[in-house]
Amino acid sequence: MITVEFDGACWPNPKGRASAGVKIGNDKTVLLEKGFYIGRGRGMSSNVAEYCGLIEALKYLNRLSDYLFVLARALNDNGANDVLWVPGANRND
């Protein structure tokens, strides 16, 4: 199982300096561990920082799923034995 942890902070809140961090992995392996500065001043808050951490985690997981899909296709003879679904192909109209 992969766990996703993210957090964000802004000091002072609101309109301060905001940053966030993300950690993705399991008990044995860390896939991503990243901290980053978001910005300061107007529009910055702890909520914005939290959402930026979540968005960064989702971007990474989306890229990971793309890589796993390509790897699965390569291991499966580039999809030569895939069953293709055609909408309405089995209807008896």
MDAnalysis code that builds the backbone (N, CA, C; Angstrom):
import MDAnalysis as mda
import numpy as np

u = mda.Universe.empty(279, n_residues=93, atom_resindex=np.repeat(np.arange(93), 3), trajectory=True)
u.add_TopologyAttr("name", ["N", "CA", "C"] * 93)
u.add_TopologyAttr("resid", np.arange(1, 94))
u.add_TopologyAttr("resname", ["MET", "ILE", "THR", "VAL", "GLU", "PHE", "ASP", "GLY", "ALA", "CYS", "TRP", "PRO", "ASN", "PRO", "LYS", "GLY", "ARG", "ALA", "SER", "ALA", "GLY", "VAL", "LYS", "ILE", "GLY", "ASN", "ASP", "LYS", "THR", "VAL", "LEU", "LEU", "GLU", "LYS", "GLY", "PHE", "TYR", "ILE", "GLY", "ARG", "GLY", "ARG", "GLY", "MET", "SER", "SER", "ASN", "VAL", "ALA", "GLU", "TYR", "CYS", "GLY", "LEU", "ILE", "GLU", "ALA", "LEU", "LYS", "TYR", "LEU", "ASN", "ARG", "LEU", "SER", "ASP", "TYR", "LEU", "PHE", "VAL", "LEU", "ALA", "ARG", "ALA", "LEU", "ASN", "ASP", "ASN", "GLY", "ALA", "ASN", "ASP", "VAL", "LEU", "TRP", "VAL", "PRO", "GLY", "ALA", "ASN", "ARG", "ASN", "ASP"])
u.atoms.positions = np.array([
    [0.835, -1.170, 0.000],
    [0.000, 0.000, 0.000],
    [0.889, 1.246, 0.000],
    [0.512, 2.206, -0.779],
    [1.233, 3.474, -0.846],
    [0.482, 4.491, 0.005],
    [1.225, 5.230, 0.811],
    [0.617, 6.299, 1.607],
    [1.058, 7.649, 1.054],
    [0.162, 8.607, 1.153],
    [0.435, 9.968, 0.712],
    [0.273, 10.884, 1.915],
    [1.318, 11.629, 2.216],
    [1.277, 12.600, 3.302],
    [1.624, 13.965, 2.724],
    [0.853, 14.970, 3.085],
    [1.159, 16.319, 2.628],
    [0.756, 17.301, 3.711],
    [1.423, 18.439, 3.713],
    [1.115, 19.461, 4.700],
    [1.533, 20.806, 4.141],
    [0.929, 21.842, 4.652],
    [1.266, 23.188, 4.238],
    [1.155, 24.138, 5.409],
    [1.879, 25.230, 5.323],
    [1.855, 26.209, 6.402],
    [2.078, 27.602, 5.836],
    [1.571, 28.586, 6.575],
    [1.752, 29.985, 6.204],
    [1.936, 30.780, 7.493],
    [2.992, 31.593, 7.528],
    [3.213, 32.408, 8.723],
    [3.605, 33.807, 8.315],
    [2.940, 34.839, 8.800],
    [1.669, 34.796, 9.526],
    [0.535, 34.414, 8.581],
    [-0.514, 33.927, 9.162],
    [-1.651, 33.446, 8.383],
    [-2.795, 34.419, 8.527],
    [-3.362, 34.968, 7.513],
    [-3.012, 34.888, 6.089],
    [-1.967, 35.942, 5.716],
    [-1.665, 36.014, 4.456],
    [-0.769, 37.004, 3.835],
    [0.674, 36.895, 4.300],
    [1.102, 35.687, 4.617],
    [2.491, 35.499, 5.027],
    [3.279, 34.723, 3.987],
    [4.301, 34.032, 4.458],
    [5.113, 33.163, 3.595],
    [4.550, 31.755, 3.672],
    [4.265, 31.161, 2.515],
    [3.630, 29.842, 2.471],
    [4.562, 28.816, 1.842],
    [4.542, 27.616, 2.407],
    [5.302, 26.500, 1.843],
    [4.550, 25.209, 2.122],
    [4.960, 24.149, 1.436],
    [4.269, 22.861, 1.581],
    [5.275, 21.730, 1.426],
    [4.848, 20.544, 1.827],
    [5.674, 19.361, 1.687],
    [4.832, 18.147, 1.351],
    [5.456, 17.190, 0.660],
    [4.776, 15.969, 0.224],
    [5.702, 14.791, 0.469],
    [5.128, 13.688, 0.934],
    [5.872, 12.436, 1.051],
    [4.961, 11.317, 0.566],
    [5.445, 10.541, -0.401],
    [4.701, 9.420, -0.957],
    [5.573, 8.182, -0.869],
    [5.017, 7.096, -0.361],
    [5.770, 5.856, -0.262],
    [5.065, 4.844, 0.614],
    [5.838, 3.865, 1.076],
    [5.310, 2.875, 2.021],
    [6.331, 2.695, 3.133],
    [6.224, 1.606, 3.878],
    [7.126, 1.391, 5.011],
    [8.577, 1.220, 4.597],
    [8.827, 0.714, 3.402],
    [10.189, 0.381, 2.977],
    [10.773, 1.340, 1.953],
    [9.934, 1.975, 1.154],
    [10.417, 2.779, 0.033],
    [9.752, 4.152, 0.026],
    [10.548, 5.177, -0.177],
    [10.027, 6.533, -0.356],
    [10.089, 6.850, -1.846],
    [8.932, 7.102, -2.452],
    [8.876, 7.425, -3.877],
    [9.106, 8.909, -4.132],
    [8.573, 9.733, -3.247],
    [8.734, 11.184, -3.397],
    [8.783, 11.809, -2.023],
    [9.747, 12.680, -1.816],
    [9.829, 13.466, -0.594],
    [10.278, 14.850, -1.022],
    [9.374, 15.822, -0.903],
    [9.640, 17.123, -1.498],
    [9.036, 18.226, -0.640],
    [9.798, 19.255, -0.421],
    [9.301, 20.460, 0.230],
    [9.510, 21.628, -0.716],
    [8.587, 22.576, -0.729],
    [8.730, 23.678, -1.678],
    [8.061, 24.950, -1.156],
    [8.599, 26.061, -1.598],
    [8.106, 27.389, -1.254],
    [7.030, 27.780, -2.263],
    [5.932, 28.331, -1.774],
    [4.829, 28.693, -2.661],
    [4.838, 30.185, -2.978],
    [4.935, 31.005, -1.963],
    [4.938, 32.445, -2.187],
    [4.678, 33.195, -0.902],
    [4.492, 34.515, -1.032],
    [4.216, 35.321, 0.153],
    [3.265, 36.446, -0.186],
    [2.629, 36.957, 0.844],
    [1.781, 38.124, 0.669],
    [0.329, 37.783, 0.381],
    [-0.276, 38.660, -0.377],
    [-1.696, 38.548, -0.668],
    [-2.025, 37.227, -1.360],
    [-3.081, 36.575, -0.901],
    [-3.517, 35.322, -1.494],
    [-2.904, 34.092, -0.842],
    [-1.947, 34.278, 0.044],
    [-1.324, 33.143, 0.713],
    [-2.011, 32.871, 2.053],
    [-2.231, 31.598, 2.335],
    [-2.803, 31.180, 3.613],
    [-2.420, 29.723, 3.853],
    [-2.712, 29.238, 5.037],
    [-2.438, 27.833, 5.334],
    [-3.272, 26.919, 4.447],
    [-4.499, 27.325, 4.149],
    [-5.347, 26.506, 3.270],
    [-4.757, 26.409, 1.867],
    [-4.269, 27.510, 1.342],
    [-3.647, 27.506, 0.010],
    [-2.435, 26.578, 0.017],
    [-1.627, 26.650, 1.069],
    [-0.438, 25.805, 1.162],
    [-0.814, 24.328, 1.217],
    [-1.856, 24.001, 1.988],
    [-2.321, 22.602, 2.067],
    [-2.758, 22.101, 0.691],
    [-3.536, 22.908, -0.017],
    [-4.004, 22.505, -1.349],
    [-2.846, 22.351, -2.331],
    [-1.832, 23.205, -2.234],
    [-0.667, 23.075, -3.114],
    [0.062, 21.760, -2.851],
    [0.143, 21.349, -1.586],
    [0.740, 20.054, -1.268],
    [-0.064, 18.909, -1.861],
    [-1.380, 18.978, -1.749],
    [-2.252, 17.953, -2.313],
    [-2.112, 17.894, -3.837],
    [-2.101, 19.038, -4.482],
    [-1.996, 19.086, -5.941],
    [-0.667, 18.484, -6.399],
    [0.412, 18.776, -5.696],
    [1.718, 18.215, -6.059],
    [1.707, 16.694, -5.939],
    [1.060, 16.173, -4.886],
    [0.951, 14.718, -4.708],
    [0.138, 14.099, -5.842],
    [-0.956, 14.725, -6.214],
    [-1.793, 14.198, -7.297],
    [-1.069, 14.223, -8.637],
    [-0.281, 15.259, -8.897],
    [0.505, 15.317, -10.139],
    [1.489, 14.148, -10.206],
    [2.161, 13.892, -9.084],
    [3.127, 12.799, -9.064],
    [2.440, 11.451, -9.280],
    [1.320, 11.222, -8.600],
    [0.602, 9.958, -8.745],
    [0.065, 9.776, -10.158],
    [-0.336, 10.859, -10.811],
    [-0.810, 10.783, -12.186],
    [0.332, 10.365, -13.123],
    [1.517, 10.957, -12.941],
    [2.673, 10.565, -13.753],
    [3.057, 9.118, -13.487],
    [3.002, 8.702, -12.226],
    [3.331, 7.327, -11.874],
    [2.381, 6.346, -12.555],
    [1.086, 6.665, -12.569],
    [0.128, 5.766, -13.218],
    [0.370, 5.700, -14.720],
    [0.788, 6.807, -15.342],
    [1.127, 6.793, -16.771],
    [2.311, 5.873, -17.037],
    [3.350, 5.968, -16.215],
    [4.526, 5.116, -16.392],
    [4.167, 3.647, -16.199],
    [3.340, 3.345, -15.218],
    [2.946, 1.957, -14.981],
    [2.107, 1.418, -16.129],
    [1.263, 2.263, -16.728],
    [0.469, 1.843, -17.880],
    [1.371, 1.496, -19.057],
    [2.352, 2.363, -19.347],
    [3.275, 2.113, -20.456],
    [4.082, 0.850, -20.186],
    [4.538, 0.658, -18.959],
    [5.289, -0.545, -18.612],
    [4.438, -1.796, -18.801],
    [3.184, -1.754, -18.379],
    [2.296, -2.909, -18.543],
    [2.068, -3.220, -20.020],
    [1.921, -2.208, -20.847],
    [1.759, -2.432, -22.290],
    [3.007, -3.081, -22.881],
    [4.178, -2.608, -22.480],
    [5.429, -3.169, -23.006],
    [5.590, -4.624, -22.577],
    [5.216, -4.943, -21.353],
    [5.337, -6.311, -20.868],
    [4.291, -7.236, -21.482],
    [3.216, -6.664, -22.013],
    [2.134, -7.440, -22.605],
    [2.216, -7.421, -24.129],
    [3.408, -7.467, -24.668],
    [3.608, -7.512, -26.128],
    [2.990, -6.301, -26.823],
    [3.122, -5.151, -26.215],
    [2.556, -3.892, -26.728],
    [1.059, -3.985, -27.001],
    [0.372, -4.755, -26.193],
    [-1.081, -4.840, -26.294],
    [-1.587, -5.740, -27.391],
    [-0.767, -6.635, -27.903],
    [-1.179, -7.511, -29.003],
    [-2.344, -8.413, -28.612],
    [-2.431, -8.799, -27.362],
    [-3.495, -9.707, -26.923],
    [-4.607, -8.998, -26.160],
    [-4.663, -7.682, -26.243],
    [-5.700, -6.933, -25.542],
    [-7.068, -7.204, -26.164],
    [-8.056, -7.229, -25.326],
    [-9.436, -7.340, -25.793],
    [-9.970, -5.922, -25.930],
    [-10.357, -5.564, -27.133],
    [-10.857, -4.224, -27.376],
    [-12.361, -4.175, -27.203],
    [-12.825, -3.187, -26.521],
    [-14.243, -3.000, -26.289],
    [-14.782, -2.037, -27.337],
    [-15.823, -2.454, -28.020],
    [-16.464, -1.624, -29.022],
    [-17.878, -1.358, -28.539],
    [-18.264, -0.096, -28.333],
    [-19.598, 0.212, -27.833],
    [-20.688, -0.317, -28.754],
    [-21.626, -1.064, -28.205],
    [-22.758, -1.582, -28.957],
    [-22.464, -2.750, -29.859],
    [-21.295, -3.344, -29.770],
    [-20.921, -4.424, -30.679],
    [-21.721, -5.705, -30.441],
    [-22.168, -5.928, -29.222],
    [-22.863, -7.179, -28.905],
    [-24.379, -7.006, -28.763],
    [-24.893, -5.947, -29.285],
    [-26.348, -5.734, -29.187],
    [-27.083, -6.602, -30.203],
    [-28.262, -7.018, -29.815],
    [-29.100, -7.825, -30.703],
    [-30.318, -6.997, -31.143],
    [-30.081, -5.858, -31.744],
    [-31.181, -4.978, -32.160],
    [-31.743, -5.398, -33.481],
])
